Amino acid sequence: MGRPDVKGREAILKVHAKGKPLADDVDLKVIAQQTPGFVGADLENLLNEAALVAARRGKTAIDSTDLDEAEDRVIAGPAKRDRVISPKEREMVAYHEAGHAIIGLVLSDSRVVRKVTIIPRGRAGGYAIMLPKDDQFLLTKKELNEQIVGLLGGRTAEEIIFGVQSTGASNDFEQATQIARGMVTQYGMSEKLGTVQLESEGQPFVGAQYGQMPAYSQTTATAIDDEVRRLIDEAHQTAHDIIESHREQHKLIAEALLKYETLDEKEILSLFNDGKMPEKNSDQFPSEKAATFEESKAALEHKDAEKQSEETAEDDGKPAPKSDDDGDSDDQVETPDEAPADNNKDQDDSNNNV
């Protein structure tokens, strides 16, 4: 059975959402559109994680921010905010991820840059999430080439800004090389080798699992390597040209990442097009930033007391006292009986594109 399309994902979400209180800003159709490639188990984990996040935030219903955090957990695992990162390395990660974002914004015909973050999750020091605009079952040569360019945006940014090459791009290279090799050996997208299939999907060459020799000559093997290298080198040069011609926007996004750690689609587009952040509400969840359980509990109790004060003032016809602190009600949302399984996926130190 293949992966469900957007309608199938929406239907699966509706099944697993039963018994879970959802806020008015939650649209399961939108969630289905944002989760291409997710199977039923992933979508179930997504809602279970969202319920757990909402409970930790002291909410009575699951809202869109809880689902957003849950999606990150399913893709890359829980955030590791206590990981010690040097300022220099943090800056390099920010410019690396901003490089991916710039490429995605410029080459945006088929994909949308939905989120960029430098918060470590799993083995990743940061990542950019780029989603297709629609469910895709066929990819063109142009779209595959653009994916390779996007994957090389991080390393290219490191070279341009810092003049160095780090190990953080290893996962990018792995994915880029797989795409380029598939174009040459599986999809007949090489003018030099023609429209022939030389390898089967998921194996380095036909018969490799049995210890056999590849079904092509050494001369053809050399030609495959040359074509893969050519595709990668051309994509690298394209990434270099794009970032060089958008240095100002690249710097703005990187600096915003260093300040805010995570940028959503609206913020990224505003920085790219207008050079500034859009208006943003203050943090609604002070309990998440608390260092201890006692601090978290105190933040929630303060919010509850403030809410009760406002209600009392409204009954008496008097203005409620204001406070600079924000928080949430300490009513808890019902969570699943069992916590979802660990969703960490193997990633390298800097990026994972979705």
ZALUM-166074 format. One record per residue: y, x, z of N, C-alpha, C, O in turn; residue in one letter. Coordinates in pm, whole numbers, plus 50000, padded with zeros to 5 digits. Each point is the difference from the previous one (the first is absolute). Example, Ala and Ser with C-alpha at 12.3 -4.5 7.8 and 13.67 -1.06 7.14 Angstrom:
! residues 2
494315131950780501194991150000501205009050000499985010450066a/501074986149862501195008250006501094992350073501115005150017s/
***
This chain:
! residues 354
498805008550000501204991550000501255008850000500115009450079m/500834987549831501215007949991501004996550108499784991050081g/501315016249918501064997350097500724987049964500194997249882r/500224994950217500654987149971501385001949939500705009750029p/499694980749886501355000149946500944993750102499594997050112d/501675000849849500994995450096499664986150053500224997250118v/499244994149799499614986750047498825000950097499954992950100k/499105015949868498875001850090500415005750134499494995850103g/501455013749896500485005850125500724989650084499854999850123r/500934991649813500704989550073499014990550066500184996150115e/498765000249811498994991150056499285006550119499724993350099a/499995019649890499335007250109500915000650122499554998050113i/501735004749865500965000550110500104986550072500094999550123l/499884989649802500064986850062498804997550090500134993950106k/498715010849852498794998350082500125007750131499724994650107v/500705017949884500075008450120501244997250085500085004550114h/500894988049831501204996650077499784987850090500854997050084a/498044996149899499744988350083499905004150146499305009650034k/501394983050053499995003150142501005010450042500125003050119g/500615002749785501025010150033501384993949975500284995549889k/500595004350212501344994249981500865009049913500215011850032p/500304982749858500845007649908501444995250007500254988050006l/500685021449994501424996550004500444994249865499285001049901a/501904993050098500504993549879500265009949887499974996249883d/500295016750150500315009749895498765006149936500125008949915d/498704986550123498755005249943499584991349883499814987950015v/500055018249868499544993249880498745007149953500065011449953d/498804982050060498735006449964499945003449852499315009449961l/501414983149956500045003449858500685013449977499555008049918k/501534994550157500705012949989499115011350052499945010749940v/499374986950171499085010150054498925003249897499645011749983i/499854978149949498985002349898500555008449886499295008549945a/501974989350018500625007849893500205014650041500035008949915q/500134993550215500285013550049498735008050030500095011550041q/498754982649940498765006750037499025001249884498834996550015t/501615008549868499045001749890498965010450037500315010250061p/498454987149902498935009450032499304997150131498945005650027g/501634985750058499354996550127498834990649974500094990849919f/498825011550151498844991149995500034991150124500905001150084v/498104990149927500004990550110500055006450137500744995350087g/498505015449934499995006850130501375005950032500434999850115a/500245005649783501345005750022500994989250042500815002150090d/499114986349845500934989150032499724994350139500934996250071l/497795003349967499674995550136500555009950102500594995950101e/499235016949874500555010350090501514999050008500595001950106n/500054995149780501464998949995500494989350098500935002550077l/498474985749921500434989350090499625002850145500764996650091l/498095009549931499635003650137500955010350059500414998950115n/499935010949805500945010350046501374993950026500675003650097e/499754987249816501294993550019500044992150130501024999750069a/497864993849965499924992750126500135009450119500674996850099a/498685014849892500085009850109501425005550014500505001650111l/500135001249776501385005250003500944989750062500835003450083v/499024984049875500854989450055499804998650150500964997850074a/497795003449972499724999050143500675011450077500554997850107a/499395014149838500635011550067501524998350005500665005150091r/499884987949812501444997749997500414987750082501184996550005r/497864997150057500284988750086500434987649927500834992450051g/498645005149830500424988749919499024988450014498865001750042k/501614986549923499174988050001499464996949861499154991149986t/501325016049912499544997749863500085013249922500795008850034a/498424992349863499985011849914501094998549895500004990249925i/500925019550068501044999149898499815010849894499045007750005d/501894992949900499855009149886500035014750041499345008349936s/501414995150169500045014050043498665004350059499605011649986t/499714979350080498685003150054499015002549886499185009150007d/500904982749890499115001749884500315012949926499105006549947l/502174997150048500395012549934499415012050073499455009149937d/500654990950195499405010750080498495000149986499385010649993e/500024977550004498554999049987499535005549866498945006349992a/501834991449903499635005249868499975015350002499115006249942e/501884999850124500025014650012498775004950077499425010349965d/500204982450139498835004050079498724999349918499155008850010r/500724980849908498804998649917499945011149896498935005549973v/502224997949969500045010249895499835014050057499215007949947i/501514995350159500085013950046499675002150147500035011450047a/499654978050027499695001750141501234998250087501104998149950g/498715002550182501114997950093501005011549995499645011449968p/501614985550063501055010350001499755010050112499544996350108a/500765016449864499855010650100501385005550032500375011049958k/500394981050117501385003850031500085011750098501055006350012r/497844996750057500035010950096499645013449937499965010250068d/499764989949801499675012649933501235009149999501094995749964r/498725016850074501105009550006500215005949860499115006349943v/502104991650003500355005149867501315007650011500974995050058i/499075016949886501215008050006501084993749912499674993249903s/501615009050129501084994349918499915004349853500284991949911p/499345020550064499905004849861498904992649926500194995949885k/498655002450179498904993049935500344985349978499654994249897e/501034999850199500404986049988500964998249882499914990349925r/501015019250060500944999549888499265001449867500334993249903e/498685015750093499255002049878499214987449962499934996349883m/499484997150217499274987649975500944989349946499644992549909v/501575006850147500974989949956500375002049853500024990449923a/500275022050039500355002649860498794998249909500144995749885y/498695007650166498764997949923499834985149967499804996449884h/500284995150219499814985749978501144994049919499794990949920e/501435014250099501134995349919499785003449853500444992549913a/498885018750060499675003649861499104989649936500214996049885g/498764999750190499134989349948500814987449972499814993449897h/501105003150195500794987849986500905000549877500104990249926a/500565021150052500895001349885499234998149869500464992949910i/498385013350079499194998549879499624985349981500084994749889i/499504998950220499604986049991501154990949960499794990249929g/501435012950115501164991949966500415001949854500414990449935l/499495021750016500405002749861498944994849902500334993849899v/498415008950133498904995249914499434987150059498884999850050l/501914989749944499664987950074499514988549911500064988550041s/499465014649838499594989549909498824992050055499954987849985d/499105018950080498794993150043499804999850150499224992050051s/501505016850024499785000950143501314998750077501085002949948r/498804992750177501154998050087499835008650125498945000150062v/502125007349974499975007850123500264990450116501124995450019v/497845001550057500134989950105500425006150134500744993750075r/498795018349954500325005950130499835015149992499145005149928k/501705002050147499875014550017500185002950148500904994650064v/498245014049991500095003150142499615014550027499235005949925t/501324999550182499595013450045499344999250137499865010150069i/499734977849970499254998450125498565004249975499364994449911i/500105015150164498625004449976499004988950031500134992950099p/498905005749814498894990750020498745006849950499985005549890r/498964994250192498785006849960500275014749976500585006850085g/499004998049799500245014049964501275001649918500375011249963r/500314977850008501205000549916501255002250083500194993350102a/500655016149855501275002250067501054989949957501034998650066g/498714994349826500884989849946499384994949872499045005849949g/501494983449997499454994849876500984990249937500894994650066y/498915003249804500774990149925499034989749946498965003449944a/501394983950071499164989249950500634994649873501114994750002i/498185006849886500454994849872498964990149951498835003549983m/501604984249994499094989449962500284995449858501154999949957l/497804996149969500244994349867500724986750011499824992750097p/501005004349803500754987550003499074987949990500294989450056k/498615012249874499014989449984498615006150014499845012249992d/499164979250029498615004849999499705006149864500254993849896d/499225018350104499715007049875498515003149991499405005650091q/500034990649796498625003349973499885010049886498955006149979f/502154995549948500095009849893501235008650021501054994950039l/498835018049936501125009350012500205007249867499035004049936l/502224997550024500305007049876500125015150026500105004450115t/499915003149778500185014450011501345003350064500105009250081k/500944983249883501345002150056499994997750151500595007850075k/498764981649969499954996950143499235010650078500405003650111e/498525001349834499235010650067500815012950007499995006950102l/500724996249789500875011950004501074998750106500315009750069n/500274978349947501034997850101499435001350141500675004950091e/498084990749928499385001850131499865014850034500235004050114q/499415004049788499875014450023501365006050035500115008250091i/500924987749836501365005050028500394996450143500545008350073v/499184979349967500354995650136499275007950106500585003450103g/498164999749873499235007750097500525014250015499885006050107l/500704999449788500515013850005501455000550048500575010950012l/500034977550017501394999950043500235007050132501055006250021g/497974993150071500165006350131500045015249991500925006250052g/498084999949882499995014649984501225004749923500605010250035r/499774982549861501165004149921501265000150085500845009049987t/499304981050102501174999750088500015012050094501065005850025a/497794998050027499925011850087500475012549925500745008250055e/498834993149820500385011849922501495000249971500635010650006e/499944977949963501434999449965500885002350123500965007649994i/498724985750117500885000350118499775012450084500965006350045i/497794997349978499695010950093499485012749931499945010650062f/499704988349812499475011549929498655004550051499665011849990g/499554978950065498695003450056498974990049949500354989749941v/498385013450082498884991149969499164998650127499505009950053q/500354977849995499264997850124498644993749972499714995749889s/499465003850216498674994049988500064984850005498994993349979t/502195001150048500134985650014499734992249874499784987950005g/500225018949879499824993049873498555000149952499734995749888a/499335009150193498635001649954499364986749959499294999449900s/500974989950177499454987049963500644994849871499344993349920n/501955009850060500674996149876499315006649880499754993549899d/499955019450114499365007249889498614994549972499594998749884f/499694998150222498664994649982500044987149918499224998349906e/501694992650130500114987449927500515002249858499494993949906q/501505014850078500575002549867498955006049907499924996349883a/499295013150169498975006449919498924990149959499525000449887t/500104990650205499004989849967500494990949889499254996549909q/502034999550098500554991449895500045007249867499594994549898i/500905017950102500115007749876498625002549939499834998949879a/499205004650204498655002549948499384987249944499315000349898r/500944988550169499504987349949500614996549865499314994849912g/501985007950071500664997549873499355007849886499874995149888m/499725017450144499455008849897498534997049973499594999449884v/499624998750221498544999449984499414985949999498874998149954t/501884991950095499444986550010500704989949911499364991049945q/501985010350041500764989649933500475003849860500724992349937y/498885019250013500355004149865501485000949974500474996349892g/500315008750207501455000749987500495014049968501175003150022m/497965005349928500385013549960499975001149849498964997849938s/502185005650002500045001649855499145011749955499464999949889e/500415010150195499225011849963498514997149999499295004549909k/500214988250188498574997350010499604986749937498824997749971l/502154993650007499704987649930499474989050091499945001550122g/499674987449815499554988250073498495000750024499224992749939t/500405016150150498595001450039499925000050152500935004150069v/497934991249981499765000650144499095011950028498875000849952q/501655008450127499275012450029499404999950140499045007350026l/501514984650064499514999150136499974985550044500764991849949e/498365005150145499954986750058500894999550122500255010250065s/500234978149966500914998550113499315003650130498894995550027e/501785012650056499485003550131499125012150004499445003250105g/500425003949783499215012450003500675010349911500634996549900q/499245016450134500725010449926499535001449856500795003649913p/497934993750062499514999649862498684992449999499344998750103f/500304996349781498814991849988498775007650044499755011149953v/499464983150138498785006350046500185009850113499035006550040g/502184994650014500255009950105499184997150125499595009350069a/500164977749961499294996950122498555004749996499355000950104q/500145002049778498625004949988499925015049978498935005449971y/502195001350042500025014449982499915004249855499665011449971g/500634979349935499915003049858501295006349950501034999750068q/498895005849813501185005549935500834988549943499454989549968m/501875012350018500834989549941499604997549855499445008749933p/500854979250019499604996149865501025004449896500214993049900a/500425018350121500935005649903499995015150013499545005450101y/500965001349799499945014649995501035006450091500884993350054s/498985019849961500975007550080501374999849934501035000150068q/498984999649800501274999249929500734986950031501214999950021t/498024989149983500594987150034500464999850145501044994450031t/498185011950058500395000750141501335007250015500854995850079a/499345015049847501275007350004501144991449947501115000150053t/498594992349839501034991349944500394989050099501174996350008a/497854998450068500304989950102500935005850105500994993750038i/498685018250009500845006550102501425002349948500974998150073d/499135006049800501325002449942500824987249991501205000050028d/498144989049934500704987249987500444994750136501104994750014e/498045006650086500364995750135501205008050050500944994450056v/499025018849922501125008450041501284996249926501084999850060r/498814997049812501184996249923500634987350055501224999250017r/497954990750011500514987450054500705002250134501074994450025l/498345013750061500585002850131501315007649986500984996850067i/499045013349847501215008149981501154991649942501155001550042d/498534989849862501044991549941500554990250104501204997650005e/497924997050077500444990750105500865007350102500994994650049a/498625017749985500775008050095501415002549947500974999150076h/499155003949795501315002549941500834987249997501215000450023q/498154988349949500714987250001500534996950139501144995650016t/498025006550085500424997850139501195009050035500944995650066a/499015016949890501095009450026501304995249937501055000550064h/498884994849812501204995349930500594987850070501224998850013d/497924991950032500484987850063500695003150133501094994850027i/498305013550055500595003050130501295008049985500974997650071i/499045011849835501225007849977501174991149956501155002650036e/498554987149886501064991349950500374989150101500934992349975s/498365007050137500314990150105500045006950137499514994750099h/501105017149904500035007850124500754992650111499585000450116r/501514992849849500814993350102499214988650066499984998850122e/499374992849794499194989050056498815005450079499634994550103q/499795016349847498885006250070500405004550141499264997950096h/501905008449914500495004550130500304988250092499695000650119k/500914988849827500324988350082498744993750059499974996550118l/499005002249801498764993950049499345009050103499504995150102i/500495018049874499395009350096500744999750133499384999850106a/501955000349890500794999650123499804986950075499974999850123e/499894989149802499744987250065498634999950066499824994250107a/499215012249830498665001050060500055008150130499344996450097l/501425014249904500135008050121500664992150113499715002350117l/501164988449848500714992150100499204987750044499904997150119k/499514995849784499354987250030498475000749998499334991050050y/500115019649893498565002549991499274991349898499095004849933e/501304982650053499354991049905501044992249922500974995050058t/498855004049811500894992449914499194989849922498955003349945l/501534984350049499314989949921500624999349860500925007349967d/498544983749953500424999149860501494997349986500675006249918e/499864984650162501424996449993500885012050034501015002449934k/498625005050169500805011550043499955011249897501015006449972e/497814996049970499865010549899500854996849878500695008849948i/499254978750006500794996049883501505001050029500775004049913l/499644992250208501415000750035500505014450001501095002949950s/498125006150105500385014250001500055005649858500905007849967l/498164988349950499945005249863501144994649915500625007449924f/499664979550088501004993749914501425000650056500965001849924n/499184996850209501334999150061500375012050085501165001650038d/497875006849994500295011850080500194997250147500575008450072g/498984980049977500134996950142498904990650043499354993549918k/500445005850213499004991050056500544985850003501194998150024m/497964991949953500444986250016500164996750147499535007450086p/501134981649944500144996050140498634997050057499174993549936e/500615011250185498684998850062500164995550143500865004850073k/498284985849968500024995350137499535010950094499235008749961n/501244990850162499575009750101498534997950032499434989449972s/499975020650084498574999550034499724988350094500664998350103d/498344993749860499674988350079498935002650104499704991450083q/499725020549914498835002350084500175012550088499385010349973f/501464988950132500195011750085498745004050074499855011650038p/499244978949985498775003450073499155009949923499225007350061s/500894993049804499215009449921500485014350018499235009549983e/502064992150052500555013450016499835005250142500305011750028k/499224979950061499865004250139498955010750014498974999849932a/501305009650155499075011150020498824996250088498925005949987a/501254984550101498944996250093499824984950000500834992549949t/498065003350110499744985650011501074993350085500434988849971f/499995018050135501014994250088501314997649926500634989650018e/499765019949898501244998349923499864988649899500934992249982e/497915006849955499754989249905500084986450070500624990749949s/498735008450168500004987450075501424996450043500404988449993k/500355021650051501384997450043500864995049885500844991250018a/498955014549861500774995749884499714985549965500914992449969a/497835003950037499624986349970500524990350106500474989149966l/499455014750161500514991550108501514998249988500524989150026e/500185021549936501454999249983500354990149890500924992050015h/498355008549874500254990849890499734985650043500764990949966k/498175007150109499674986550046501084994750094500404988349990d/500075020250100501054995950092501294996849925500694990450034a/499635017649864501204997549921499914986749926500984992649990e/497815004449959499804987449930500174988150094500634990149965k/498805011250156500124989250097501464998050041500454988750020q/500305022449991501404999250035500794992649893500894992050031s/498775010849843500694993249890499714985050002500914991949979e/497825004550047499644985850004500724992950115500474988749984e/499615018050131500694994150115501494998149971500584989850035t/500015020249900501434999349967500284988749902501024993350008a/498045004749897500194989349904499954986450069500764990949966e/498335007850132499894987450075501274997350081500424988550015d/500195022250038501204998650083501284999849918501094997650053d/498785005049816501185000449915500815012550015501185000149967g/498215010950083500695012750020499425010449905498824999449966k/502015010349990499475010649914499045008850075500205003050118p/498735001249813499005008550064500485014350005500685004649908a/498985002850199500365014250007499285007849891498854997049967p/501825013149979499415008049892499505013250055500465005050103k/498595000649824499445012950039499815008449876499804994749891s/500265018350126499805009149887498545002149968499665005149893d/499444990850200498585002549980499374988249929500384988550022d/498625014449892499254989749932498555001050043499555010350049d/499744978849931498575000250032499384987349952500624992649923g/498185004650120499284988349957499474992550119499905005550110d/499744981849868499354992150102498675006250036499355006249916s/500244992250210498745006250037498834990349989498955002350059d/501234986649863498864991649967499145007549900500515006649910d/498214992450106499095007749917499374991449892499704988350023q/500105017549859499294993249895498515002050019499555010550045v/499684979449920498555001050015499465010249902500334999649882e/498865009550166499475010749917498524997649974499364992550074t/500075013949821498584998149972499135005350112500435008350080p/498334986649924499085003950108499705014849996499875006450104d/500044999049777499685014149987501105006949923500534994549903e/499815017450140501025007749927499415004449868498815003149994a/502004997449899499485004449871499595014550004500485007950082p/498624995549828499505013749995501105009349957501004995849941a/498825017050090500985010249964500145000449850499025001449928d/502214997350024500234999349856500495013049942500485000149886n/499435010950187500485012849949499265003549872498784998549991n/501975006349914499405005049877500395014649985501085004050043k/498045004049897500295014149984501225001749913500054995249887d/500945011750169501215003249927500395014250034499565005650100q/501285000249814500535013150030501344998450068500424989050036d/500265022449981501065000650099501304993649960500914999350082d/499244995949792501334995249973500124986849933501004993250023s/498035002349893500294988049925498744992649965498945005949980n/501204981150012498934991749948500614988649925500624991350060n/499225008649811500574989349920499064988349994498785001549990n/501844986350017499204987949992500304993149869499434989449971v/
***
